[in-house]
């Protein structure tokens, strides 16, 4: 910061003697509090105090992460005419190149000459329109996994977003050290599981939520070290339990035999009974474990993480979501193994000192960059790799770079735009394909008014196929023929989905009926099971202390603090 003295003087004067206060959010109009920690964050990262509330800032960052939908579209690379798998649909107002070409030597990056008489964001938008976006964000370590995005070391995976060292995982989000699994949300060291949320070290489990070290368990919620249990809640070290009732091995096996979970009707009936039972049992408000001085939910082996959600092995983070081994950062959505990040999305892999940036890895001391790799000291750049001292993609020497950055940041600060994240119109993704729409559902009209866009996507793999109504599919998976993979299943008046060959083989092998919803709807239900990664204040039903809860009090009347919950579990 000593190299931007004019900016340092301005921002220091702006933040000097700042006190906690109440403001109106520029985006939603709701009042929100500027707290002492917000002031400390602003001073640490030399950024103005936020003018939007936490939820609006979080929602905007989430809108830059498509974690739900793949599209088939034309490639815009020169002399390319092929269709490519892409996170960005045709209707997006940006160029898209297949990711192999994008990061190859043939792809060109335009630049913009900074004009001090024009606003920085106008010039950045001009660069955005000229610069292609990669069709996918995927790692070279992935193998035979074309329909995947954001993950590392994925092998034989399909329709999977994020994750690490996963193999044969389909229709899932963030599988970590997980294999032969389908339809999960965040799995750790699990195998052979189906339709689970937060399974950890689980094997051969179905419809299991927030459970650990479980074997052959179906429809279990917050269970630990259980074997062959069905419909159970809050159990520890148990075998052969049915809706928390202890049975003999023989009685349990006989009871399970007649549940008809190999049929859609039977499975739906057991799901209904299970969730009714879950709501009748005590539940913990928070699921933070082995963590110190932290608030939010799903915080594990972490310290000093405030208002964070699904954070592993991290320290000193405020307002973070989906983080792994992140330290000393604030307002971060999806980041890993990095330090000193502020207001970023999908920035990680040993990145440092970076602010207000999107989808970049191994970068340091960068601001307002997109899709960059191995870059240092870049400002307002898109798609660069192995670069230093660039502004709006143009190369400068170090002295000129710092002089120009000082001028730009000072002018932005004076005009009130410095510290603000990219506007929604710069997200290449339709809002309804992003994490934002899962956590903050919206409607097309309001998104269009904010400058975003909405897709009315129909899966291309169903085009031209004969349509079959869901009710016309045999109830039992044993009666479903192989020709189902040649049909488009009608889910609603406008939506179709398709079962692929190895998916059908999985259902047959596991005696699971054909799902009654397409992948996106199933994904949405899993996020709802985690309360869309939000907490609310409520009262512990036992000790009546004020607590944060990831469970809506309307859904369960027995929400407990951690201390009371530990006394209640079986």
N, C-alpha and C positions, 0 to 999 in steps of 0.2 A: 504493500500500500504506500510505502515511501516513494514509489515511482509514479504515483498519481496524487501529487500533493494538493492540487486544487480540489479534487473530489474529496480527499481526506478532510480538508478544512471545512468543506460544506457539510458533509455528513456528520462530522463531529459536532458542529454547531447545531445541526438539526436535532441530534439526539441528546444534547447536553440538557441536564435538569428535567428530562422527561419523567413523568409520573404515571402510575396506573390510572386508567380512565375508562369511560364507556363511549363507544362509537357506534355509528350506524353503518352497516355493511353496504358497500357500494353496489354489490350485486343483488342481494336479496332484500335489503332494506331493514333486516332485523338488527336489533341492538346486540353488541357483543363487547366483552371486556378485554381491554388491553391490560394484561397482568404483568407482574414484575418479571416473570420468566420471558415474556414476549419482549420486554425492553432489553433484557440481558442478551437475548438472541440477536436482536437488531444491532446492538453495539458490537457483539462478537463478529457478526458477518458484515458489518458496515452496510446495513440496508435500512431503509425507512421502516417505520412501524407499519404493520399490515393495515390496509384499508378495506379488506374483505374479511369476513368471519372465517373461522377454521373450516367449517363445512364447505363453504364456497371455494376456498383455496384447495382443499382436498379433492373436491369434485372436479375442478379444472385439471388438476394433475392426473387424476384417474382417466380423464377423457383422452389422454395421450397414450393409452395402453389398450390395444385390442387383444383381449384374452378370451374371445368367444367365437370368432367367425373367420373362416377362410373363404376367399373368393377366387374364381377363375377369371382372368382378365387378359387383355392384350398387353404385351411388353412394349414399352416405349423406347427401348434402346435402339440406336441406329441400325437399320437393316435387319431388325428382328420382327418377325411376324407371328411368332408362336404365342400360345396362351401360357400363362404362368400362374402358379399358386401364389396368392397374395393376401396380405392382411388389408389391402387397400382396394376398394371396388372401383369400377370404371367411372362412377359418377363423382369421384373425388377430383377436386380442382388442382391436381398436381401430376407431374410426370412420374412414372414408375418403371424401374428397370429390374430385371431378374437379379437376385442378390449376388449370384456368381459374377455376372458382368459388372454389377455396381461396384464391387470391391476389387475388380480386376483393373489392369492397367489401361484398358480401352475406354473406360468410362471417364468422361470429362466433367470437371467442376467449373461452372462459370463463377465470376466474381463481380462485385459491385464496388465502384469507387465511392468511398464515403463523401457525402455532400453535407457540409455543416449547415446548409440552409434548409435541409429537409429533416423530418423526424426520423430517428433511428428505426422505429418499428415499421415505418413505411418502406424504408430501404431494405430492411430484413425481409419484409413480405415480398418485395420485388425479387430478392435473391431466392426465396422459397419457391416462387412460381417458376423460376428458371432452372432450379436445381432438382434433379430426379430424387425420388425416394426409393429405398430398397424394397423389393416386393415382400420380403420376409426379414425378420431378424432371427438368424439361426447360426449355430456354431459349427465350425468345421469338424468338431469332434463327434457330431451326430452321424449315425449310420442308418441307412434305409428308413428314414423318418421324414418324408417330404412334407407331410401335413402336420408339422410341428413348428412352434415359434418360441423364442426366448430361452429355451432350455439348453443345457450342456450335457454332453455324453449320454445322449438318448439313442437307444438302439431298438429298431423295429417297433417304434411307437407311432401311433396314429391319432390325429386330432387332439393333440396334447399341447398345453401351454405351460411354459416354464418347466422347472424340474432339474434334477441333477442325478446322474448315474442311474437312469431308469431304463428298464428293458421290457418290451412287450406290454406297454401301457397304452390304453385307448381312452378317448373321451374324458380326459382328466386335466387337472390344474395343480401344478407344483408337486409332482411325485418326486421324492428324494430317496435314493437308495431303495427303490421299489421296483418290483417286477411282476409280470403276469397279472395285471390288475386292470380293472375297467371302472369308469365312472367314479372317480374319487376327487375330493378336494383336500389337498395337502396331506400326503401320506409320508411317513418316515419309516424306513426299514420294514416295509410290509410286503406281503406276497399273496397272490391268489385271492385277492379281495374284490368285492363288487359293491358299488354304491355306498361308499363310506365317506365320512367327514372326520378328518384328523385321526386316522388310525396310526398307531405307533407300535411297531414290532408286533403286528397282527398277521395271522396266517389263516387263510380259508374262512374269511368272515364276510358277511353280507349285511347291508343296512345297519352298519355299526358306526356309532358317533362318539367322538371324544374318548376313545377307549385305548388301552395299552395292554400289550402282552397277552392277547387273547387268541384262542385257537378254536376253530370250528364253532364260532358264535354268530348268531343271526339276530337282528333287531335288538341290539344292545346299546345302552346309553351310559356313558361315564362308568364303565366297568374296568377292572384291573385284574390281570392274572386269572382269567376265567377260561374254562374249557367246556365246550358243548353246553352253551346256555342259549336260551331263546326268549326274546321279549323282556329282557332284564334291565334294571336300572340300579346304578350305585352299588353293584356287587364287587366284592374283593375276595380273591382266592377261592372261587367256588366252581363246582362241577354239576352238570345235569340239573340246572335250575330252569324252570319254565315260569315266566312272569314273576320272578323272584321266589317262587315256591320250590323248595328242595324236593327232588324226586330221586328214585333209584335209577340206575343206568337203564334197566329194562323198561321201566315205566316211561322214562324220558324218550327213549327211542321209539316206543310205540305211539306216544302222543305226537311226536314230530311227523310220524309217517302219514297222519291223516289231516295235515294242515293244508294240503293242496297248493303249496307255494310254487309249484311248477305251472300253475295256471294264473292268468291275469286276474281273474275274479278272486281266487284264493289269496294271491299276494296282496291285492288291494285291501282285502278284508283284514289280513294280519297287520298291514301298515296302519290301518285305521285304529285297530285295537292297541297297537304298540304306542302310537302317539298319544292316545287317550291315557294310557298308563303312565307315560313319561310325565304328562302334565299333572298327574295325581301324586307324584313323588317329589320329595325335596330335591332342589337343584342348586348348584353353586352359582353365585352371581358372576364370579370371575374364574378364569382358568389359568392364572399366572402361577408358574411353578419355578422353584429354585431361583427366584428373582428378588432383588432388593430395591426398595424405594422406587417402585414402578407402578404406573397406572395405565389402564386400558384393558386389553384382554389378549389371551394367548401369548403371553410374554414368558419365555423360557430361558433359564440360565443367563439372565441379563441383569443389568444394574443401572439405576437412574434413567429409566426410560419412561417418559411421561406422555400420556395420551397416545399410546402406541398399540398396534394390532398385528398379531402374528409376527413376533420378533424373536429371533433365536441368537443367542450368544452375542449380544450387543450391549453397548454401554454409552451413557450420556447422550440420549437421543430424545428430542421433543417432536411430537406430531409425526410419527413414522408408521408406515404400513408395509408389510411383507418384506422384512429385512433379515439378512443373515450376516453376522459378524460385521456390523457397522458401528462406528464410534464417532462421538463428538459431532453430531449432525442434527439438523432440524428441517421439518417439512420435506420429508423424503418419502417417495412412493416407489417401492420395488428397488432395492439396492443391496449390494453385498460387498463384503471384504474391502471397505473403503473408509475414508476418514475425512472429516471437515467438509461435508456436503450441506448445501442449503437450497431448498426449493428446487428439487430435481425429480425426474421420473426416469426409471430404468437407467440409472448411472451406477456403475460398479466396477468390479475387478481391479482393485488397487487404484482407484481414482482418489484424488486428493484436492482439497481447496477449490472445489467447483461449485458454481451457483447457477440457478435459473437455466437449467439445461435438460435435454431429453435424449434418451436412447444412445448413450455413449459409454465407451469402456476405456479404461486405462488412460484417463485424461487428468491433467492437473492444472490448477490456476486458470480455468476456462470459465467464461460466462456467456450465456445465451448461445449455446451451441446445440446442434442436432446431428445425430448419426455420425459422430466423430470417433476415431480410434487412435490411440497412441499419440495424442496431441497435447502440447503444453502452450500456455499463454496464447489462447485464441479467443476472440470476442466476436459474437455474431456470425458464426460460421456453420456451414452445413456440408456434411459428407466428406470431411477431410480425414486423411490418414497420414500419420508420421509427419505432422507439420508443427511449426512454432511461429509465433509472432504474426498471426494472420487476423485481419479485420474484414468481415464480410467476404471471406475467402481470398482476399488479396494479401500477398506476402509483403512484409516490411522488415527492415532491420530492427533490432531490439529497441534502440533509442526512439525511432520514429513510431514504433508500435506503442510504447508507453505514453508518448506525447499525445497520440491520437486517442488512445483509450481514456486518458485523463480528460480530454476534451469532450468525448462522447458521454462518459458517465456523468460528468459535471452538468452538461446540458440536459441530459435525461433527468437528473435529480431536480434541477431547477424547474423542469416542465412537469414533474410529478409522475413520470413513467418508469424511472429506475426502480428496480426491486419488484416490479410487477411481472408475473409469469406471462408466457405466450398466451395470446387470446385464443378462444375456441376455434376461430376460423383457420388457425394454423395447425390444427390437428388433422392429419390426413385420413383419420378414421371416422366413420359414421358413429354418432354418439351411441346408438343402440347396439353397437358391437363392442363397446368398451366396458371396462370395469366400472366406470362411472355409472352406467345405466343399471348395473347389478346392485350397486350400493346406494345410488341416488336415482331411482327410476324417474324418468321424465316423459314428456310427450313431444311429438314431432314439431308442433307449432312453436313451443317455447324454445326448443333447441335452434330452430331456424331463425327465430328472432335474435338469438345470441350470436349468430354467425356460424353455427355449426350445421351439420347436415345429417340426414336420416336415410338409411337404406331400406328398400323393400325387396330384400334379397330372397330369391327362391333357389334352393340348392340346385346347381347345374347338373348334378349326377342323377336327378329325377326327371330331367327333361326327356320327353318322348317315351317314357315308360308307361305301361298300363297302370291305372290307379286302382288301388284296393282300399276299401274302407276298413278302419281299424276293427270294427265289429265283425267284419267278415273273415278276419284272421282267426284260426283255431285258438281256443282258449288255452289249451295245453301246449307247451313247447314240443312235446313228443309228437303232436299231430301236425306241426308246421313243416311244410315241404321245402326243399331247397330252392324252389322257384320263387320264394318270397324275396330273394335277392334281386330278382328281375322285375320287381314291382315298386311303385311309389306309394307309400302309405299315406293316406289322407288323415292329417291330424286336425285340421280345421278347414273352414271354407276356403282359405287361401294358402295354407301351409301343407307341404308334403315333406316326408323324409324317407330315407332309404336304409335298409339293413344290408351291410356288406358281408361278404362270404365268411371271413374269419370271425366277425362279430356273431354271426349265426352259430358258428361252430362253438364259440364260447358259451352262448346261451344253452345249446344242446348239452354240452359237457357239464355245465353247472346246474342244469334243470331250472333255468330262469326263463320265464315267459317273455315273448316279444314285448319291449317297452311300449307303453301307451303314449309316450311323449317323445319329441325329437331331442337331440343332444342339448340344444340351448336351454330348453325348458327344464331338463333334468339338472343342468348346471345351475340354473336359477334357484331351484329348490334346495340345492346343497348350500348355496350362499345364504338362503333364508334360514337354514338350520343353524348357521353361525350368526344369525341376526344381522346379516349383511355387514358384519364387522363394525358394529356400532354398540355403544353402551349408553345407559341412561341411569339416572339416580333413582334409587328406591330404598325401601327399608327392609332390613333383615327380618324375616318372619319370626325369628326366635328371640334375638337380643334387642331388636328394634333400633339398631344403629344404622346410620346413613351409609349406604354402600353404592358402588357402581355395579351395574348388572348388564350382562350381554343377553339376558332373557327378559322379554317384555313381561311386566307384571300382569298384563291382561292374559298372557298365555299360561302362566303358572303362579299360583298364589303362595307357594312355599319356596321363595327365593332366599337363600341363606348366605351369610358371610362365610368366609373360609373356615373360621374357627368353629362356628355352629355346624357347618356342613360335615366337618370331620367327625363330629360327635354323632351324626345321624347315619352315616353310611354303614352298610351291613358288612 
